[in-house]
Amino acid sequence: MDMKPRISVLTLGVRDLERALSFYRDGLGLPTEGIVGREFAHGAVAFFDLTGGLKLAIWKQDDISHDSGLPKQPVSSTAFTIGHNVLHRAEVDETMAAAQRAGARIVKNAQDTFYGGYAGYFCDLDGHLWEVVWNPEMPPADG
């Protein structure tokens, strides 16, 4: 049997769930119902609705470690990136500014790319690397 390509949730391990919730909800404006699952030991998590039915989840690293049985490891900003594509070039700067106001660290200021787009990088409060991208050849599906 082949695995079907249907990733539905991307979960980020965070140190402080409340702080991360504030960053993504208040700072970046991602829609969420807030933290759920507090009634379960190691179950508190927050989900954010993204386009195409995809969800972003934040869960404490300690709880991921407990659930998976793996030892907790430091976040590696270069292990993977999360790409956030926007419809208009100006949205890259707007999103980067919003992230910085919310406490993100700007890693690479937005600039023209080799493929004719415009992009920059920021790290969230836990060091997860986000790329904010305007690519005129690959607009977001919800545009």
C-alpha positions as CSV (number, residue, x, y, z in Angstrom):
1,M,0.0,0.0,0.0
2,D,1.3,3.4,-0.9
3,M,1.0,6.3,1.5
4,K,-1.4,8.9,0.3
5,P,-0.1,12.5,0.2
6,R,-2.5,14.0,2.7
7,I,-0.7,15.9,5.5
8,S,-3.4,17.5,7.5
9,V,-1.6,18.9,10.6
10,L,1.8,20.4,11.1
11,T,2.7,20.5,14.8
12,L,5.4,22.8,16.2
13,G,7.0,22.0,19.6
14,V,7.0,25.1,21.8
15,R,8.5,25.9,25.2
16,D,5.5,28.0,26.5
17,L,2.1,27.3,25.0
18,E,0.4,30.5,26.1
19,R,3.3,32.6,24.7
20,A,3.2,30.8,21.4
21,L,-0.6,31.1,21.2
22,S,-0.3,34.8,21.6
23,F,2.4,35.0,18.9
24,Y,0.4,33.1,16.3
25,R,-3.1,34.4,17.2
26,D,-2.5,38.0,18.3
27,G,0.8,38.7,16.5
28,L,0.2,36.9,13.1
29,G,-3.6,36.9,13.2
30,L,-4.0,33.1,12.6
31,P,-7.6,31.9,13.5
32,T,-7.9,29.6,16.5
33,E,-10.3,28.5,19.2
34,G,-7.4,28.7,21.6
35,I,-5.9,26.0,23.8
36,V,-7.9,22.8,24.0
37,G,-7.2,19.5,25.8
38,R,-6.2,20.9,29.1
39,E,-8.2,18.2,30.9
40,F,-5.7,15.6,29.7
41,A,-2.2,15.1,31.1
42,H,0.1,16.2,28.3
43,G,-2.9,17.1,26.1
44,A,-3.0,20.9,26.0
45,V,-2.6,22.0,22.4
46,A,-3.8,24.8,20.1
47,F,-4.8,24.5,16.5
48,F,-4.9,27.2,13.8
49,D,-6.9,26.9,10.6
50,L,-4.8,27.3,7.5
51,T,-5.9,27.1,3.8
52,G,-6.8,23.9,2.1
53,G,-7.9,22.3,5.4
54,L,-4.4,22.2,6.7
55,K,-4.0,22.9,10.4
56,L,-1.0,24.3,12.3
57,A,-0.8,23.0,15.9
58,I,1.4,24.1,18.8
59,W,2.2,21.6,21.5
60,K,4.7,21.8,24.3
61,Q,7.9,20.1,23.5
62,D,7.8,18.3,26.8
63,D,4.5,16.8,25.9
64,I,5.7,15.7,22.4
65,S,8.6,14.1,24.1
66,H,6.3,12.3,26.6
67,D,3.9,11.2,23.9
68,S,6.5,10.0,21.4
69,G,8.9,8.5,24.0
70,L,11.8,10.4,22.4
71,P,14.1,12.6,24.4
72,K,13.5,16.4,24.0
73,Q,15.9,18.0,21.6
74,P,16.7,21.7,20.9
75,V,14.9,23.2,17.9
76,S,17.0,23.3,14.8
77,S,16.1,26.4,12.6
78,T,17.8,24.7,9.6
79,A,16.1,21.3,9.8
80,F,13.0,22.5,7.9
81,T,11.3,25.8,6.9
82,I,7.6,26.7,6.8
83,G,6.8,28.6,3.7
84,H,4.0,31.3,3.8
85,N,3.1,32.4,0.3
86,V,1.4,35.7,-0.2
87,L,-0.5,37.2,-3.1
88,H,1.3,40.6,-3.3
89,R,4.8,41.6,-2.9
90,A,3.9,44.2,-0.2
91,E,2.4,41.5,1.9
92,V,5.9,40.0,2.5
93,D,7.0,43.2,4.2
94,E,3.7,43.5,6.1
95,T,3.9,39.9,7.4
96,M,7.6,40.3,8.3
97,A,6.8,43.5,10.2
98,A,3.9,41.8,12.1
99,A,6.0,38.9,13.0
100,Q,8.8,41.2,14.3
101,R,6.3,43.2,16.4
102,A,5.0,39.9,17.9
103,G,8.5,39.0,19.0
104,A,10.0,37.1,16.0
105,R,13.6,37.5,15.1
106,I,14.2,38.6,11.5
107,V,16.8,36.3,10.1
108,K,16.9,37.7,6.6
109,N,15.3,40.9,5.5
110,A,12.9,40.5,2.5
111,Q,14.7,40.9,-0.8
112,D,14.4,40.0,-4.4
113,T,15.0,36.3,-5.1
114,F,16.9,34.5,-7.8
115,Y,13.6,33.2,-9.3
116,G,12.0,36.6,-9.7
117,G,10.1,36.7,-6.4
118,Y,10.5,38.5,-3.1
119,A,11.1,36.8,0.2
120,G,12.5,37.0,3.8
121,Y,12.9,34.8,6.8
122,F,12.0,35.0,10.5
123,C,12.3,32.7,13.5
124,D,9.3,32.4,15.7
125,L,9.6,32.6,19.5
126,D,10.9,29.0,19.6
127,G,13.3,29.2,16.7
128,H,11.1,27.6,14.0
129,L,12.1,29.2,10.6
130,W,9.4,30.8,8.5
131,E,9.9,32.0,4.9
132,V,7.5,34.7,3.8
133,V,7.3,34.5,0.0
134,W,5.8,36.3,-3.0
135,N,6.3,34.2,-6.1
136,P,4.5,35.6,-9.1
137,E,4.8,32.1,-10.8
138,M,3.3,30.3,-7.8
139,P,0.5,32.3,-6.1
140,P,-1.4,30.8,-3.2
141,A,-4.3,28.6,-4.1
142,D,-6.8,30.8,-2.2
143,G,-5.8,33.9,-4.3
